């Protein structure tokens, strides 16, 4: 693995209603009195010491706890390009008891990170299901020298707005795929009904700003206006696995 990620990693998103996705996001170190806004995704990132310690702890956990790597049918470990972050996205078979709204302890790496890195702050630990995926390739993954890239588009709203937001996303997401470098969009609904997530897989962020020229994505008119709060984040893939791993 190079300093930013795994050159052989491939992000796999399985569009299967019998699977539950888990997203856990973490931040490390001292955020300071004022958090900066997220920098453009094309900037040159670097791995900070706390981020490296957290990544090493997660990868060691995956190596040590074979049941986690085996039972999570697909997953990806992501290094944030801003704010000293790390995220873990996994997909699991739905238990006989039904899809869990809370993340089951065996599906979580939060305790691993809280033990390994004292400055760990848990930003999110939440369950989702895949709503729809669109992309240029099957399966939904990218391979690139230096590793694929991931963009999170995170939406928050009152529970009554979840179906509204996802309906708007279905209308506008296909137009985003004209953006050079974007391989797939993968929309999720949270089981607590307060979030939606687009996990976008990219080969390169070089032309990311062209996305903002597409209808529904311009500064003058975004499709989620009045429905949801939106927050982006950008990542390099550090480790990934799927059914063929």
C-alpha positions in Angstrom: 0.0 0.0 0.0 1.3 3.4 -0.9 1.0 6.5 1.4 -2.5 7.3 0.3 -4.1 3.9 -0.5 -4.1 0.5 -2.1 -3.4 0.6 -5.9 -5.1 -2.8 -6.3 -8.3 -1.8 -4.3 -11.6 -1.8 -6.1 -14.8 -0.4 -4.5 -17.7 -2.8 -4.8 -21.3 -1.7 -4.0 -23.8 -4.6 -4.2 -27.4 -3.5 -5.1 -29.1 -6.1 -3.0 -32.2 -5.4 -0.8 -31.2 -8.3 1.4 -28.0 -6.5 2.5 -27.6 -3.8 5.2 -24.8 -1.2 4.7 -23.0 0.4 7.6 -21.2 3.7 7.4 -18.9 4.8 10.2 -17.0 8.1 10.0 -14.3 9.2 12.3 -12.1 12.3 12.9 -8.9 12.6 14.8 -6.7 15.2 16.4 -7.5 18.6 17.6 -10.1 20.2 15.3 -9.2 23.7 16.5 -11.7 26.5 17.5 -13.0 26.9 13.9 -13.3 24.0 11.5 -12.2 24.9 8.0 -14.5 24.3 5.1 -13.8 21.3 3.0 -11.0 22.0 0.5 -11.4 21.3 -3.2 -11.1 17.6 -3.9 -8.2 18.2 -6.4 -5.8 19.4 -3.7 -2.8 17.2 -2.8 -3.7 15.3 0.4 -1.3 13.9 3.0 -1.7 11.3 5.8 -1.4 12.8 9.3 0.0 10.8 12.2 -3.4 10.2 13.9 -4.9 9.1 10.6 -2.1 6.7 10.0 -2.5 5.2 13.5 -6.2 4.8 13.0 -5.7 3.2 9.6 -3.2 0.7 10.9 -5.6 -0.2 13.8 -8.5 -0.9 11.4 -6.3 -2.9 9.0 -4.9 -4.9 11.9 -8.5 -5.6 13.1 -9.5 -6.8 9.7 -6.4 -9.1 9.6 -7.0 -10.4 13.1 -10.8 -10.7 13.1 -11.3 -13.0 10.1 -15.1 -13.2 10.8 -15.5 -9.5 10.2 -13.7 -9.6 6.8 -15.7 -12.8 5.9 -19.2 -11.8 7.1 -19.0 -8.3 5.7 -19.7 -9.3 2.0 -18.2 -6.1 0.7 -16.3 -3.2 2.3 -14.0 -0.3 1.9 -11.7 1.6 4.3 -11.3 5.3 3.2 -8.7 8.0 4.1 -10.2 11.4 4.2 -8.6 14.2 2.2 -9.6 16.8 4.7 -10.1 17.2 8.4 -8.0 14.2 9.4 -10.8 11.7 8.8 -11.3 8.0 8.1 -14.4 6.1 7.1 -15.4 2.5 6.9 -18.3 1.3 4.7 -19.4 -2.3 4.8 -22.3 -4.4 3.6 -23.8 -7.3 5.6 -26.4 -10.0 5.2 -29.6 -9.0 6.9 -30.1 -10.9 10.2 -33.1 -13.1 10.7 -34.5 -10.5 13.1 -34.6 -8.0 10.3 -32.6 -4.9 9.3 -31.1 -3.2 12.4 -31.6 0.5 12.9 -28.7 0.6 15.3 -25.3 -0.7 14.2 -24.7 -4.1 15.8 -21.4 -4.2 17.9 -19.8 -7.0 15.7 -20.3 -4.8 12.6 -18.6 -1.8 14.1 -14.9 -0.7 14.3 -15.6 2.3 16.6 -14.3 0.5 19.8 -11.2 -0.5 17.9 -10.4 3.1 17.0 -11.3 4.6 20.4 -8.8 2.2 21.9 -6.1 2.8 19.3 -6.2 6.6 18.9 -7.2 8.7 22.0 -8.2 11.7 19.9 -10.9 9.7 17.9 -14.3 11.4 17.5 -17.2 9.4 16.1 -18.9 11.5 13.5 -21.4 8.9 12.4 -22.3 5.2 12.9 -25.5 4.4 11.0 -27.2 1.6 9.0 -28.4 2.1 5.4 -29.8 0.2 2.5 -28.9 0.7 -1.1 -31.7 2.6 -2.9 -30.2 2.6 -6.5 -26.9 2.6 -8.3 -26.0 4.0 -11.7 -22.7 3.7 -13.5 -20.6 3.2 -16.6 -19.3 -0.2 -15.5 -20.5 -3.5 -14.0 -19.8 -4.3 -11.2 -19.8 -0.8 -9.6 -16.2 -0.3 -9.1 -13.1 1.5 -10.4 -9.5 0.5 -10.7 -6.8 3.1 -11.0 -3.1 3.4 -10.4 -2.9 4.8 -6.9 -6.3 3.5 -6.0 -9.9 4.7 -6.8 -11.4 7.8 -5.2 -14.7 8.2 -3.3 -16.9 11.2 -2.8 -19.6 11.3 -0.2 -22.7 13.4 -0.8 -24.5 13.3 2.6 -28.0 14.6 3.0 -29.8 15.2 6.3 -33.5 16.0 6.7 -36.7 15.3 8.8 -37.8 11.7 8.3 -40.8 12.7 6.2 -38.5 14.1 3.5 -36.5 11.0 2.9 -38.6 9.7 0.1 -38.9 13.2 -1.4 -35.1 13.6 -1.5 -34.5 10.1 -3.0 -37.1 10.8 -5.6 -35.3 14.0 -6.6 -32.0 12.1 -6.7 -33.4 9.5 -9.1 -34.4 12.4 -11.4 -31.0 14.2 -11.3 -28.4 11.6 -10.7 -28.2 10.2 -14.3 -27.1 13.7 -15.5 -24.2 13.7 -13.2 -22.6 10.7 -15.0 -21.5 13.0 -17.9 -18.8 14.3 -15.5 -15.3 13.0 -16.6 -13.8 10.7 -14.0 -17.1 9.8 -12.3 -17.6 6.0 -12.5 -20.8 5.4 -10.5 -23.3 7.0 -8.1 -24.7 4.8 -5.3 -27.6 6.2 -3.3 -28.5 4.9 0.1 -31.3 5.5 2.5 -30.6 5.4 6.3 -32.8 3.0 8.3 -33.5 5.8 10.8 -34.9 7.8 7.9 -32.9 10.9 8.7 -30.2 10.6 6.1 -29.4 9.7 2.5 -25.9 9.0 1.2 -24.5 9.1 -2.3 -21.2 7.1 -2.4 -19.7 8.3 -5.7 -16.8 6.3 -7.1 -14.3 8.3 -9.2 -11.2 7.5 -11.2 -10.0 11.1 -10.9 -11.2 14.3 -9.3 -9.5 16.4 -11.9 -12.8 17.4 -13.5 -14.9 17.3 -10.4 -16.0 21.0 -10.8 -17.7 20.2 -14.1 -20.3 18.3 -12.1 -21.4 21.8 -10.8 -22.4 22.7 -14.4 -25.0 20.1 -14.6 -28.8 20.8 -14.1 -29.7 20.4 -10.4 -26.1 20.8 -9.3 -25.4 24.5 -10.1 -24.9 27.1 -7.4 -28.1 28.8 -8.5 -30.2 25.7 -8.3 -29.4 22.4 -6.4 -32.1 19.7 -6.5 -32.1 19.3 -2.7 -32.8 22.9 -2.0 -35.5 23.3 0.7 -35.6 19.5 1.3 -32.2 18.6 2.8 -29.0 19.9 4.2 -26.0 18.8 2.1 -22.4 18.0 3.1 -19.7 16.6 0.9 -16.5 14.8 1.7 -13.6 13.3 -0.3 -11.6 10.1 0.2 -8.8 7.9 -1.1 -9.4 4.1 -0.9 -7.0 2.5 1.5 -8.4 -1.1 1.4 -11.4 -2.8 -0.2 -12.9 -6.2 -0.6 -15.9 -7.8 -2.2 -17.3 -11.2 -3.2 -14.3 -11.9 -5.5 -11.7 -10.7 -2.9 
